[in-house]
């Protein structure tokens, strides 16, 4: 088992751009900006992993079966649970490259190399940080 936490990496990006922060607030997900997981207790995590039953999407604890509900998510993360779920469509690599070129203003070749390295319409967090930092430094 490996506990992955990218909070410190994400914090290195700095404060979100006001335009992005406004969009996140508008859709009601602003509590996620301050949300993080900072648990170093491997024993606690291991205990929960051992008791997780993915077939039933619940934890089997000595007291009883416990399920994480949308209400629990809303209470813990202070997120509004309203509306319908979003169905994400599979993103084709070519469309991903076009989005990277348009939104991050990188060259098509640069975007294509990154998606090839990531084996799909994905990018590495370190690559994204490099792009962000270079754009930030260029503006100053």
N, CA, C and O atoms as CSV, one atom per row, in Angstrom:
chain,resi,resn,atom,element,x,y,z
A,1,UNK,N,N,0.844,-1.178,0.000
A,1,UNK,CA,C,0.000,0.000,0.000
A,1,UNK,C,C,0.892,1.243,0.000
A,1,UNK,O,O,1.913,1.295,0.685
A,2,UNK,N,N,0.486,2.228,-0.773
A,2,UNK,CA,C,1.219,3.484,-0.823
A,2,UNK,C,C,0.220,4.625,-0.669
A,2,UNK,O,O,-0.764,4.707,-1.403
A,3,UNK,N,N,0.480,5.489,0.278
A,3,UNK,CA,C,-0.375,6.652,0.490
A,3,UNK,C,C,0.146,7.781,-0.384
A,3,UNK,O,O,1.281,8.227,-0.219
A,4,UNK,N,N,-0.674,8.238,-1.302
A,4,UNK,CA,C,-0.281,9.331,-2.194
A,4,UNK,C,C,-1.012,10.591,-1.790
A,4,UNK,O,O,-2.232,10.593,-1.628
A,5,UNK,N,N,-0.263,11.653,-1.631
A,5,UNK,CA,C,-0.842,12.941,-1.275
A,5,UNK,C,C,-0.136,14.004,-2.111
A,5,UNK,O,O,1.082,14.157,-2.024
A,6,UNK,N,N,-0.878,14.718,-2.898
A,6,UNK,CA,C,-0.306,15.729,-3.772
A,6,UNK,C,C,-0.561,17.143,-3.279
A,6,UNK,O,O,-0.332,18.106,-4.012
A,7,UNK,N,N,-1.033,17.280,-2.048
A,7,UNK,CA,C,-1.358,18.602,-1.507
A,7,UNK,C,C,-0.180,19.549,-1.497
A,7,UNK,O,O,-0.319,20.710,-1.882
A,8,UNK,N,N,0.983,19.077,-1.064
A,8,UNK,CA,C,2.157,19.947,-1.011
A,8,UNK,C,C,2.601,20.342,-2.419
A,8,UNK,O,O,3.055,21.464,-2.643
A,9,UNK,N,N,2.467,19.408,-3.368
A,9,UNK,CA,C,2.815,19.733,-4.751
A,9,UNK,C,C,1.872,20.793,-5.308
A,9,UNK,O,O,2.302,21.730,-5.981
A,10,UNK,N,N,0.579,20.635,-5.019
A,10,UNK,CA,C,-0.407,21.587,-5.512
A,10,UNK,C,C,-0.208,22.948,-4.865
A,10,UNK,O,O,-0.401,23.974,-5.519
A,11,UNK,N,N,0.181,22.978,-3.572
A,11,UNK,CA,C,0.399,24.247,-2.882
A,11,UNK,C,C,1.563,25.012,-3.490
A,11,UNK,O,O,1.605,26.238,-3.394
A,12,UNK,N,N,2.508,24.317,-4.113
A,12,UNK,CA,C,3.644,24.982,-4.748
A,12,UNK,C,C,3.196,25.847,-5.927
A,12,UNK,O,O,3.901,26.776,-6.323
A,13,UNK,N,N,2.027,25.539,-6.483
A,13,UNK,CA,C,1.494,26.356,-7.572
A,13,UNK,C,C,1.188,27.768,-7.099
A,13,UNK,O,O,1.217,28.711,-7.890
A,14,UNK,N,N,0.899,27.914,-5.826
A,14,UNK,CA,C,0.524,29.217,-5.293
A,14,UNK,C,C,-0.978,29.423,-5.360
A,14,UNK,O,O,-1.736,28.491,-5.627
A,15,UNK,N,N,-1.391,30.633,-5.117
A,15,UNK,CA,C,-2.811,30.971,-5.107
A,15,UNK,C,C,-3.389,30.845,-6.519
A,15,UNK,O,O,-2.751,31.258,-7.487
A,16,UNK,N,N,-4.609,30.269,-6.642
A,16,UNK,CA,C,-5.216,30.144,-7.960
A,16,UNK,C,C,-5.482,31.514,-8.580
A,16,UNK,O,O,-5.711,32.495,-7.872
A,17,UNK,N,N,-5.450,31.567,-9.890
A,17,UNK,CA,C,-5.760,32.808,-10.596
A,17,UNK,C,C,-7.187,33.221,-10.240
A,17,UNK,O,O,-8.053,32.362,-10.076
A,18,UNK,N,N,-7.445,34.535,-10.118
A,18,UNK,CA,C,-8.794,34.994,-9.746
A,18,UNK,C,C,-9.886,34.472,-10.692
A,18,UNK,O,O,-11.006,34.200,-10.259
A,19,UNK,N,N,-9.557,34.336,-11.978
A,19,UNK,CA,C,-10.565,33.837,-12.931
A,19,UNK,C,C,-10.951,32.401,-12.592
A,19,UNK,O,O,-12.128,32.042,-12.627
A,20,UNK,N,N,-9.947,31.582,-12.263
A,20,UNK,CA,C,-10.210,30.183,-11.938
A,20,UNK,C,C,-10.924,30.090,-10.602
A,20,UNK,O,O,-11.863,29.310,-10.449
A,21,UNK,N,N,-10.485,30.880,-9.641
A,21,UNK,CA,C,-11.117,30.868,-8.322
A,21,UNK,C,C,-12.589,31.264,-8.444
A,21,UNK,O,O,-13.444,30.709,-7.753
A,22,UNK,N,N,-12.881,32.223,-9.323
A,22,UNK,CA,C,-14.265,32.633,-9.552
A,22,UNK,C,C,-15.100,31.511,-10.138
A,22,UNK,O,O,-16.246,31.318,-9.734
A,23,UNK,N,N,-14.540,30.763,-11.089
A,23,UNK,CA,C,-15.259,29.634,-11.684
A,23,UNK,C,C,-15.529,28.548,-10.649
A,23,UNK,O,O,-16.628,27.998,-10.587
A,24,UNK,N,N,-14.520,28.243,-9.837
A,24,UNK,CA,C,-14.673,27.214,-8.803
A,24,UNK,C,C,-15.742,27.634,-7.804
A,24,UNK,O,O,-16.553,26.808,-7.384
A,25,UNK,N,N,-15.753,28.899,-7.420
A,25,UNK,CA,C,-16.762,29.410,-6.488
A,25,UNK,C,C,-18.153,29.361,-7.121
A,25,UNK,O,O,-19.129,29.008,-6.458
A,26,UNK,N,N,-18.240,29.716,-8.398
A,26,UNK,CA,C,-19.532,29.749,-9.088
A,26,UNK,C,C,-20.193,28.379,-9.147
A,26,UNK,O,O,-21.419,28.281,-9.091
A,27,UNK,N,N,-19.387,27.311,-9.259
A,27,UNK,CA,C,-19.992,25.977,-9.335
A,27,UNK,C,C,-20.120,25.326,-7.955
A,27,UNK,O,O,-20.545,24.176,-7.843
A,28,UNK,N,N,-19.744,26.075,-6.897
A,28,UNK,CA,C,-19.966,25.599,-5.540
A,28,UNK,C,C,-18.897,24.664,-4.993
A,28,UNK,O,O,-19.140,23.969,-4.006
A,29,UNK,N,N,-17.720,24.630,-5.610
A,29,UNK,CA,C,-16.670,23.733,-5.146
A,29,UNK,C,C,-15.526,24.459,-4.453
A,29,UNK,O,O,-14.437,23.902,-4.317
A,30,UNK,N,N,-15.755,25.695,-4.012
A,30,UNK,CA,C,-14.685,26.466,-3.376
A,30,UNK,C,C,-14.124,25.815,-2.112
A,30,UNK,O,O,-12.948,26.032,-1.821
A,31,UNK,N,N,-14.892,25.024,-1.334
A,31,UNK,CA,C,-14.264,24.368,-0.178
A,31,UNK,C,C,-13.120,23.424,-0.570
A,31,UNK,O,O,-12.242,23.151,0.248
A,32,UNK,N,N,-13.123,22.926,-1.810
A,32,UNK,CA,C,-12.055,22.023,-2.236
A,32,UNK,C,C,-10.707,22.724,-2.341
A,32,UNK,O,O,-9.668,22.070,-2.258
A,33,UNK,N,N,-10.704,24.045,-2.521
A,33,UNK,CA,C,-9.443,24.778,-2.621
A,33,UNK,C,C,-8.648,24.629,-1.329
A,33,UNK,O,O,-7.425,24.484,-1.356
A,34,UNK,N,N,-9.347,24.666,-0.201
A,34,UNK,CA,C,-8.667,24.581,1.093
A,34,UNK,C,C,-8.571,23.150,1.611
A,34,UNK,O,O,-7.977,22.917,2.664
A,35,UNK,N,N,-9.142,22.197,0.897
A,35,UNK,CA,C,-9.182,20.813,1.352
A,35,UNK,C,C,-7.839,20.133,1.152
A,35,UNK,O,O,-7.189,20.320,0.124
A,36,UNK,N,N,-7.429,19.353,2.125
A,36,UNK,CA,C,-6.213,18.562,1.959
A,36,UNK,C,C,-6.247,17.369,2.902
A,36,UNK,O,O,-6.980,17.345,3.890
A,37,UNK,N,N,-5.439,16.398,2.566
A,37,UNK,CA,C,-5.288,15.209,3.388
A,37,UNK,C,C,-3.863,15.198,3.883
A,37,UNK,O,O,-2.928,15.115,3.087
A,38,UNK,N,N,-3.683,15.281,5.183
A,38,UNK,CA,C,-2.335,15.309,5.733
A,38,UNK,C,C,-2.268,14.314,6.881
A,38,UNK,O,O,-2.208,14.696,8.050
A,39,UNK,N,N,-2.281,13.032,6.530
A,39,UNK,CA,C,-2.270,11.968,7.525
A,39,UNK,C,C,-0.999,11.153,7.345
A,39,UNK,O,O,-0.740,10.613,6.269
A,40,UNK,N,N,-0.220,11.072,8.400
A,40,UNK,CA,C,1.003,10.280,8.334
A,40,UNK,C,C,0.857,8.958,9.073
A,40,UNK,O,O,1.827,8.206,9.174
A,41,UNK,N,N,-0.314,8.659,9.586
A,41,UNK,CA,C,-0.527,7.442,10.353
A,41,UNK,C,C,-0.801,6.276,9.398
A,41,UNK,O,O,-1.949,6.001,9.048
A,42,UNK,N,N,0.269,5.601,8.984
A,42,UNK,CA,C,0.126,4.485,8.047
A,42,UNK,C,C,-0.709,3.354,8.641
A,42,UNK,O,O,-1.432,2.668,7.919
A,43,UNK,N,N,-0.610,3.159,9.957
A,43,UNK,CA,C,-1.382,2.107,10.613
A,43,UNK,C,C,-2.874,2.342,10.485
A,43,UNK,O,O,-3.633,1.412,10.211
A,44,UNK,N,N,-3.297,3.588,10.683
A,44,UNK,CA,C,-4.708,3.936,10.565
A,44,UNK,C,C,-5.197,3.707,9.135
A,44,UNK,O,O,-6.253,3.115,8.913
A,45,UNK,N,N,-4.415,4.185,8.177
A,45,UNK,CA,C,-4.789,4.003,6.771
A,45,UNK,C,C,-4.854,2.517,6.432
A,45,UNK,O,O,-5.790,2.074,5.766
A,46,UNK,N,N,-3.869,1.745,6.884
A,46,UNK,CA,C,-3.845,0.297,6.623
A,46,UNK,C,C,-5.073,-0.389,7.202
A,46,UNK,O,O,-5.655,-1.272,6.571
A,47,UNK,N,N,-5.467,0.019,8.406
A,47,UNK,CA,C,-6.644,-0.583,9.044
A,47,UNK,C,C,-7.895,-0.333,8.214
A,47,UNK,O,O,-8.718,-1.231,8.037
A,48,UNK,N,N,-8.037,0.876,7.711
A,48,UNK,CA,C,-9.204,1.170,6.874
A,48,UNK,C,C,-9.141,0.428,5.548
A,48,UNK,O,O,-10.165,-0.050,5.059
A,49,UNK,N,N,-7.962,0.324,4.962
A,49,UNK,CA,C,-7.820,-0.397,3.689
A,49,UNK,C,C,-8.199,-1.859,3.867
A,49,UNK,O,O,-8.885,-2.431,3.020
A,50,UNK,N,N,-7.754,-2.472,4.972
A,50,UNK,CA,C,-8.060,-3.879,5.221
A,50,UNK,C,C,-9.551,-4.118,5.410
A,50,UNK,O,O,-10.051,-5.199,5.100
A,51,UNK,N,N,-10.254,-3.129,5.909
A,51,UNK,CA,C,-11.682,-3.302,6.186
A,51,UNK,C,C,-12.590,-2.820,5.050
A,51,UNK,O,O,-13.813,-2.898,5.162
A,52,UNK,N,N,-12.002,-2.325,3.964
A,52,UNK,CA,C,-12.780,-1.848,2.827
A,52,UNK,C,C,-13.207,-3.016,1.952
A,52,UNK,O,O,-12.385,-3.851,1.575
A,53,UNK,N,N,-14.477,-3.072,1.633
A,53,UNK,CA,C,-15.013,-4.095,0.731
A,53,UNK,C,C,-15.533,-3.381,-0.508
A,53,UNK,O,O,-16.618,-2.800,-0.490
A,54,UNK,N,N,-14.751,-3.428,-1.590
A,54,UNK,CA,C,-15.119,-2.654,-2.775
A,54,UNK,C,C,-16.387,-3.172,-3.442
A,54,UNK,O,O,-17.069,-2.416,-4.135
A,55,UNK,N,N,-16.715,-4.457,-3.244
A,55,UNK,CA,C,-17.951,-4.983,-3.850
A,55,UNK,C,C,-19.174,-4.271,-3.294
A,55,UNK,O,O,-20.166,-4.080,-3.998
A,56,UNK,N,N,-19.098,-3.879,-2.019
A,56,UNK,CA,C,-20.238,-3.235,-1.373
A,56,UNK,C,C,-20.002,-1.750,-1.129
A,56,UNK,O,O,-20.879,-1.062,-0.608
A,57,UNK,N,N,-18.808,-1.243,-1.506
A,57,UNK,CA,C,-18.445,0.158,-1.288
A,57,UNK,C,C,-18.671,0.581,0.163
A,57,UNK,O,O,-19.286,1.612,0.437
A,58,UNK,N,N,-18.166,-0.232,1.077
A,58,UNK,CA,C,-18.355,0.080,2.491
A,58,UNK,C,C,-17.201,-0.482,3.310
A,58,UNK,O,O,-16.440,-1.331,2.845
A,59,UNK,N,N,-17.088,0.018,4.549
A,59,UNK,CA,C,-16.119,-0.486,5.508
A,59,UNK,C,C,-16.841,-1.467,6.424
A,59,UNK,O,O,-17.957,-1.196,6.867
A,60,UNK,N,N,-16.213,-2.602,6.709
A,60,UNK,CA,C,-16.773,-3.563,7.659
A,60,UNK,C,C,-15.968,-3.434,8.945
A,60,UNK,O,O,-14.858,-3.955,9.053
A,61,UNK,N,N,-16.540,-2.735,9.913
A,61,UNK,CA,C,-15.886,-2.465,11.186
A,61,UNK,C,C,-16.462,-3.381,12.260
A,61,UNK,O,O,-17.537,-3.950,12.072
A,62,UNK,N,N,-15.754,-3.530,13.393
A,62,UNK,CA,C,-16.270,-4.405,14.465
A,62,UNK,C,C,-17.662,-4.019,14.949
A,62,UNK,O,O,-18.422,-4.878,15.397
A,63,UNK,N,N,-18.001,-2.740,14.864
A,63,UNK,CA,C,-19.313,-2.312,15.352
A,63,UNK,C,C,-20.428,-2.584,14.351
A,63,UNK,O,O,-21.543,-2.936,14.736
A,64,UNK,N,N,-20.126,-2.421,13.066
A,64,UNK,CA,C,-21.118,-2.657,12.007
A,64,UNK,C,C,-20.527,-2.225,10.671
A,64,UNK,O,O,-19.370,-1.810,10.597
A,65,UNK,N,N,-21.323,-2.325,9.629
A,65,UNK,CA,C,-20.904,-1.890,8.299
A,65,UNK,C,C,-21.111,-0.383,8.179
A,65,UNK,O,O,-22.163,0.132,8.557
A,66,UNK,N,N,-20.124,0.316,7.658
A,66,UNK,CA,C,-20.202,1.771,7.520
A,66,UNK,C,C,-20.014,2.119,6.049
A,66,UNK,O,O,-19.076,1.650,5.405
A,67,UNK,N,N,-20.895,2.927,5.536
A,67,UNK,CA,C,-20.830,3.348,4.141
A,67,UNK,C,C,-20.619,4.852,4.077
A,67,UNK,O,O,-21.220,5.602,4.846
A,68,UNK,N,N,-19.768,5.289,3.165
A,68,UNK,CA,C,-19.580,6.725,2.952
A,68,UNK,C,C,-20.680,7.176,1.996
A,68,UNK,O,O,-20.766,6.712,0.860
A,69,UNK,N,N,-21.508,8.079,2.474
A,69,UNK,CA,C,-22.633,8.551,1.675
A,69,UNK,C,C,-22.345,9.947,1.121
A,69,UNK,O,O,-21.411,10.618,1.562
A,70,UNK,N,N,-23.144,10.371,0.165
A,70,UNK,CA,C,-23.017,11.731,-0.348
A,70,UNK,C,C,-23.257,12.747,0.759
A,70,UNK,O,O,-22.641,13.813,0.775
A,71,UNK,N,N,-24.150,12.420,1.679
A,71,UNK,CA,C,-24.409,13.311,2.807
A,71,UNK,C,C,-23.149,13.458,3.663
A,71,UNK,O,O,-22.848,14.551,4.142
A,72,UNK,N,N,-22.412,12.358,3.854
A,72,UNK,CA,C,-21.166,12.416,4.621
A,72,UNK,C,C,-20.140,13.283,3.899
A,72,UNK,O,O,-19.443,14.077,4.532
A,73,UNK,N,N,-20.042,13.137,2.591
A,73,UNK,CA,C,-19.126,13.962,1.797
A,73,UNK,C,C,-19.502,15.428,1.931
A,73,UNK,O,O,-18.637,16.282,2.124
A,74,UNK,N,N,-20.791,15.719,1.829
A,74,UNK,CA,C,-21.251,17.104,1.945
A,74,UNK,C,C,-20.926,17.676,3.328
A,74,UNK,O,O,-20.515,18.830,3.441
A,75,UNK,N,N,-21.108,16.881,4.363
A,75,UNK,CA,C,-20.843,17.351,5.727
A,75,UNK,C,C,-19.359,17.547,5.989
A,75,UNK,O,O,-18.959,18.548,6.583
A,76,UNK,N,N,-18.539,16.595,5.549
A,76,UNK,CA,C,-17.104,16.658,5.829
A,76,UNK,C,C,-16.374,17.693,4.983
A,76,UNK,O,O,-15.484,18.385,5.477
A,77,UNK,N,N,-16.747,17.800,3.715
A,77,UNK,CA,C,-16.050,18.704,2.802
A,77,UNK,C,C,-16.787,20.010,2.572
A,77,UNK,O,O,-16.301,20.884,1.854
A,78,UNK,N,N,-17.968,20.147,3.184
A,78,UNK,CA,C,-18.793,21.357,3.040
A,78,UNK,C,C,-19.101,21.638,1.568
A,78,UNK,O,O,-19.042,22.780,1.114
A,79,UNK,N,N,-19.428,20.576,0.840
A,79,UNK,CA,C,-19.765,20.705,-0.575
A,79,UNK,C,C,-21.267,20.551,-0.758
A,79,UNK,O,O,-21.892,19.697,-0.128
A,80,UNK,N,N,-21.839,21.374,-1.614
A,80,UNK,CA,C,-23.268,21.203,-1.893
A,80,UNK,C,C,-23.478,19.989,-2.804
A,80,UNK,O,O,-22.867,19.901,-3.868
A,81,UNK,N,N,-24.313,19.082,-2.402
A,81,UNK,CA,C,-24.613,17.902,-3.213
A,81,UNK,C,C,-25.992,18.143,-3.833
A,81,UNK,O,O,-27.014,17.732,-3.283
A,82,UNK,N,N,-26.001,18.807,-4.971
A,82,UNK,CA,C,-27.245,19.140,-5.657
A,82,UNK,C,C,-27.073,18.883,-7.142
A,82,UNK,O,O,-25.948,18.795,-7.634
A,83,UNK,N,N,-28.156,18.764,-7.842
A,83,UNK,CA,C,-28.098,18.608,-9.293
A,83,UNK,C,C,-27.783,17.180,-9.700
A,83,UNK,O,O,-27.803,16.259,-8.883
A,84,UNK,N,N,-27.495,17.022,-10.969
A,84,UNK,CA,C,-27.229,15.698,-11.522
A,84,UNK,C,C,-25.730,15.455,-11.625
A,84,UNK,O,O,-24.939,16.398,-11.655
A,85,UNK,N,N,-25.353,14.194,-11.679
A,85,UNK,CA,C,-23.953,13.844,-11.861
A,85,UNK,C,C,-23.527,14.185,-13.277
A,85,UNK,O,O,-24.340,14.180,-14.201
A,86,UNK,N,N,-22.270,14.477,-13.435
A,86,UNK,CA,C,-21.727,14.764,-14.755
A,86,UNK,C,C,-21.164,13.480,-15.343
A,86,UNK,O,O,-20.406,12.772,-14.680
A,87,UNK,N,N,-21.526,13.179,-16.569
A,87,UNK,CA,C,-20.974,12.023,-17.262
A,87,UNK,C,C,-19.790,12.482,-18.094
A,87,UNK,O,O,-19.954,13.204,-19.077
A,88,UNK,N,N,-18.606,12.065,-17.698
A,88,UNK,CA,C,-17.417,12.455,-18.424
A,88,UNK,C,C,-17.237,11.558,-19.638
A,88,UNK,O,O,-17.325,10.334,-19.540
A,89,UNK,N,N,-16.986,12.174,-20.767
A,89,UNK,CA,C,-16.703,11.409,-21.965
A,89,UNK,C,C,-15.202,11.168,-22.034
A,89,UNK,O,O,-14.408,11.968,-21.539
A,90,UNK,N,N,-14.826,10.059,-22.652
A,90,UNK,CA,C,-13.413,9.773,-22.828
A,90,UNK,C,C,-12.824,10.826,-23.749
A,90,UNK,O,O,-13.365,11.103,-24.820
A,91,UNK,N,N,-11.722,11.404,-23.327
A,91,UNK,CA,C,-11.073,12.461,-24.092
A,91,UNK,C,C,-10.044,11.835,-25.024
A,91,UNK,O,O,-9.134,11.138,-24.575
A,92,UNK,N,N,-10.188,12.082,-26.299
A,92,UNK,CA,C,-9.227,11.583,-27.283
A,92,UNK,C,C,-7.944,12.412,-27.177
A,92,UNK,O,O,-7.990,13.600,-26.860
A,93,UNK,N,N,-6.819,11.783,-27.441
A,93,UNK,CA,C,-5.518,12.446,-27.301
A,93,UNK,C,C,-5.438,13.707,-28.164
A,93,UNK,O,O,-4.928,14.733,-27.713
A,94,UNK,N,N,-5.939,13.639,-29.402
A,94,UNK,CA,C,-5.867,14.804,-30.293
A,94,UNK,C,C,-6.629,15.992,-29.718
A,94,UNK,O,O,-6.169,17.131,-29.799
A,95,UNK,N,N,-7.791,15.721,-29.141
A,95,UNK,CA,C,-8.568,16.801,-28.529
A,95,UNK,C,C,-7.843,17.336,-27.294
A,95,UNK,O,O,-7.856,18.540,-27.035
A,96,UNK,N,N,-7.211,16.436,-26.531
A,96,UNK,CA,C,-6.435,16.858,-25.373
A,96,UNK,C,C,-5.285,17.765,-25.772
A,96,UNK,O,O,-5.016,18.766,-25.107
A,97,UNK,N,N,-4.605,17.415,-26.861
A,97,UNK,CA,C,-3.502,18.238,-27.364
A,97,UNK,C,C,-4.028,19.612,-27.765
A,97,UNK,O,O,-3.410,20.628,-27.446
A,98,UNK,N,N,-5.160,19.653,-28.462
A,98,UNK,CA,C,-5.751,20.938,-28.859
A,98,UNK,C,C,-6.103,21.791,-27.641
A,98,UNK,O,O,-5.897,23.005,-27.642
A,99,UNK,N,N,-6.632,21.147,-26.608
A,99,UNK,CA,C,-6.973,21.886,-25.385
A,99,UNK,C,C,-5.721,22.446,-24.711
A,99,UNK,O,O,-5.725,23.578,-24.229
A,100,UNK,N,N,-4.646,21.648,-24.679
A,100,UNK,CA,C,-3.396,22.121,-24.079
A,100,UNK,C,C,-2.836,23.305,-24.848
A,100,UNK,O,O,-2.350,24.268,-24.254
A,101,UNK,N,N,-2.907,23.231,-26.180
A,101,UNK,CA,C,-2.410,24.327,-27.017
A,101,UNK,C,C,-3.237,25.584,-26.779
A,101,UNK,O,O,-2.691,26.678,-26.633
A,102,UNK,N,N,-4.552,25.422,-26.741
A,102,UNK,CA,C,-5.443,26.578,-26.597
A,102,UNK,C,C,-5.416,27.167,-25.187
A,102,UNK,O,O,-5.307,28.382,-25.023
A,103,UNK,N,N,-5.514,26.309,-24.168
A,103,UNK,CA,C,-5.661,26.803,-22.804
A,103,UNK,C,C,-4.338,27.117,-22.111
A,103,UNK,O,O,-4.261,28.061,-21.324
A,104,UNK,N,N,-3.296,26.335,-22.399
A,104,UNK,CA,C,-2.006,26.576,-21.752
A,104,UNK,C,C,-1.031,27.325,-22.650
A,104,UNK,O,O,0.058,27.711,-22.225
A,105,UNK,N,N,-1.441,27.524,-23.900
A,105,UNK,CA,C,-0.621,28.246,-24.875
A,105,UNK,C,C,0.766,27.618,-25.036
A,105,UNK,O,O,1.776,28.319,-25.092
A,106,UNK,N,N,0.795,26.277,-25.109
A,106,UNK,CA,C,2.031,25.560,-25.410
A,106,UNK,C,C,1.996,25.166,-26.878
A,106,UNK,O,O,0.935,25.204,-27.501
A,107,UNK,N,N,3.128,24.792,-27.434
A,107,UNK,CA,C,3.161,24.384,-28.835
A,107,UNK,C,C,2.513,23.006,-28.978
A,107,UNK,O,O,2.444,22.228,-28.026
A,108,UNK,N,N,2.051,22.733,-30.174
A,108,UNK,CA,C,1.439,21.431,-30.439
A,108,UNK,C,C,2.423,20.296,-30.236
A,108,UNK,O,O,2.065,19.237,-29.720
A,109,UNK,N,N,3.668,20.519,-30.643
A,109,UNK,CA,C,4.690,19.488,-30.473
A,109,UNK,C,C,4.955,19.212,-28.994
A,109,UNK,O,O,5.086,18.060,-28.580
A,110,UNK,N,N,5.032,20.280,-28.206
A,110,UNK,CA,C,5.270,20.141,-26.765
A,110,UNK,C,C,4.130,19.354,-26.107
A,110,UNK,O,O,4.371,18.467,-25.288
A,111,UNK,N,N,2.899,19.685,-26.469
A,111,UNK,CA,C,1.735,18.997,-25.910
A,111,UNK,C,C,1.706,17.538,-26.350
A,111,UNK,O,O,1.386,16.656,-25.553
A,112,UNK,N,N,2.034,17.282,-27.602
A,112,UNK,CA,C,2.018,15.916,-28.129
A,112,UNK,C,C,3.082,15.046,-27.443
A,112,UNK,O,O,2.822,13.886,-27.122
A,113,UNK,N,N,4.265,15.599,-27.223
A,113,UNK,CA,C,5.325,14.859,-26.537
A,113,UNK,C,C,4.883,14.476,-25.127
A,113,UNK,O,O,5.122,13.354,-24.680
A,114,UNK,N,N,4.239,15.407,-24.432
A,114,UNK,CA,C,3.787,15.137,-23.065
A,114,UNK,C,C,2.707,14.059,-23.038
A,114,UNK,O,O,2.751,13.169,-22.188
A,115,UNK,N,N,1.743,14.120,-23.948
A,115,UNK,CA,C,0.675,13.112,-23.956
A,115,UNK,C,C,1.212,11.737,-24.362
A,115,UNK,O,O,0.718,10.716,-23.883
A,116,UNK,N,N,2.207,11.702,-25.230
A,116,UNK,CA,C,2.820,10.419,-25.599
A,116,UNK,C,C,3.534,9.827,-24.382
A,116,UNK,O,O,3.432,8.630,-24.114
A,117,UNK,N,N,4.247,10.666,-23.661
A,117,UNK,CA,C,4.965,10.198,-22.479
A,117,UNK,C,C,4.005,9.679,-21.413
A,117,UNK,O,O,4.336,8.752,-20.674
A,118,UNK,N,N,2.813,10.276,-21.335
A,118,UNK,CA,C,1.822,9.872,-20.331
A,118,UNK,C,C,0.860,8.803,-20.844
A,118,UNK,O,O,-0.047,8.385,-20.125
A,119,UNK,N,N,1.058,8.363,-22.082
A,119,UNK,CA,C,0.246,7.288,-22.678
A,119,UNK,C,C,-1.244,7.609,-22.715
A,119,UNK,O,O,-2.061,6.774,-22.325
A,120,UNK,N,N,-1.604,8.776,-23.166
A,120,UNK,CA,C,-3.013,9.134,-23.279
A,120,UNK,C,C,-3.212,10.626,-23.134
A,120,UNK,O,O,-2.258,11.402,-23.179
A,121,UNK,N,N,-4.451,11.014,-22.961
A,121,UNK,CA,C,-4.800,12.434,-22.834
A,121,UNK,C,C,-4.570,12.894,-21.402
A,121,UNK,O,O,-5.483,13.387,-20.741
A,122,UNK,N,N,-3.329,12.726,-20.929
A,122,UNK,CA,C,-2.948,13.083,-19.570
A,122,UNK,C,C,-1.668,13.909,-19.601
A,122,UNK,O,O,-0.927,13.897,-20.584
A,123,UNK,N,N,-1.425,14.626,-18.507
A,123,UNK,CA,C,-0.162,15.349,-18.338
A,123,UNK,C,C,0.338,15.099,-16.921
A,123,UNK,O,O,-0.446,14.819,-16.014
A,124,UNK,N,N,1.654,15.205,-16.740
A,124,UNK,CA,C,2.240,15.055,-15.419
A,124,UNK,C,C,2.085,16.359,-14.641
A,124,UNK,O,O,2.101,17.445,-15.221
A,125,UNK,N,N,1.936,16.238,-13.326
A,125,UNK,CA,C,1.822,17.407,-12.473
A,125,UNK,C,C,3.091,18.250,-12.552
A,125,UNK,O,O,3.014,19.479,-12.548
A,126,UNK,N,N,4.255,17.609,-12.624
A,126,UNK,CA,C,5.520,18.351,-12.714
A,126,UNK,C,C,5.586,19.151,-14.019
A,126,UNK,O,O,6.088,20.275,-14.030
A,127,UNK,N,N,5.083,18.579,-15.113
A,127,UNK,CA,C,5.066,19.283,-16.404
A,127,UNK,C,C,4.140,20.493,-16.322
A,127,UNK,O,O,4.472,21.579,-16.795
A,128,UNK,N,N,2.986,20.287,-15.720
A,128,UNK,CA,C,2.023,21.379,-15.563
A,128,UNK,C,C,2.607,22.486,-14.710
A,128,UNK,O,O,2.413,23.665,-15.007
A,129,UNK,N,N,3.328,22.122,-13.643
A,129,UNK,CA,C,3.965,23.123,-12.780
A,129,UNK,C,C,5.004,23.919,-13.563
A,129,UNK,O,O,5.085,25.139,-13.420
A,130,UNK,N,N,5.801,23.237,-14.393
A,130,UNK,CA,C,6.811,23.926,-15.201
A,130,UNK,C,C,6.161,24.939,-16.148
A,130,UNK,O,O,6.638,26.067,-16.278
A,131,UNK,N,N,5.086,24.539,-16.797
A,131,UNK,CA,C,4.362,25.436,-17.709
A,131,UNK,C,C,3.824,26.626,-16.927
A,131,UNK,O,O,3.984,27.774,-17.343
A,132,UNK,N,N,3.188,26.352,-15.799
A,132,UNK,CA,C,2.601,27.404,-14.966
A,132,UNK,C,C,3.676,28.396,-14.531
A,132,UNK,O,O,3.485,29.608,-14.630
A,133,UNK,N,N,4.811,27.876,-14.046
A,133,UNK,CA,C,5.879,28.753,-13.569
A,133,UNK,C,C,6.469,29.589,-14.705
A,133,UNK,O,O,6.753,30.772,-14.520
A,134,UNK,N,N,6.652,28.985,-15.866
A,134,UNK,CA,C,7.214,29.750,-16.987
A,134,UNK,C,C,6.252,30.850,-17.430
A,134,UNK,O,O,6.689,31.951,-17.764
A,135,UNK,N,N,4.945,30.567,-17.438
A,135,UNK,CA,C,3.960,31.592,-17.799
A,135,UNK,C,C,3.920,32.699,-16.740
A,135,UNK,O,O,3.803,33.879,-17.070
A,136,UNK,N,N,4.018,32.307,-15.470
A,136,UNK,CA,C,3.983,33.265,-14.371
A,136,UNK,C,C,5.208,34.182,-14.443
A,136,UNK,O,O,5.083,35.397,-14.295
A,137,UNK,N,N,6.387,33.604,-14.668
A,137,UNK,CA,C,7.616,34.399,-14.756
A,137,UNK,C,C,7.605,35.303,-15.993
A,137,UNK,O,O,8.147,36.408,-15.953
A,138,UNK,N,N,7.000,34.850,-17.078
A,138,UNK,CA,C,6.939,35.635,-18.295
A,138,UNK,C,C,6.097,36.908,-18.094
A,138,UNK,O,O,6.379,37.952,-18.683
A,139,UNK,N,N,5.052,36.795,-17.246
A,139,UNK,CA,C,4.184,37.950,-16.995
A,139,UNK,C,C,4.858,38.977,-16.085
A,139,UNK,O,O,4.531,40.163,-16.137
A,140,UNK,N,N,5.791,38.527,-15.259
A,140,UNK,CA,C,6.480,39.447,-14.351
A,140,UNK,C,C,7.755,39.853,-14.988
A,140,UNK,O,O,8.514,40.630,-14.411
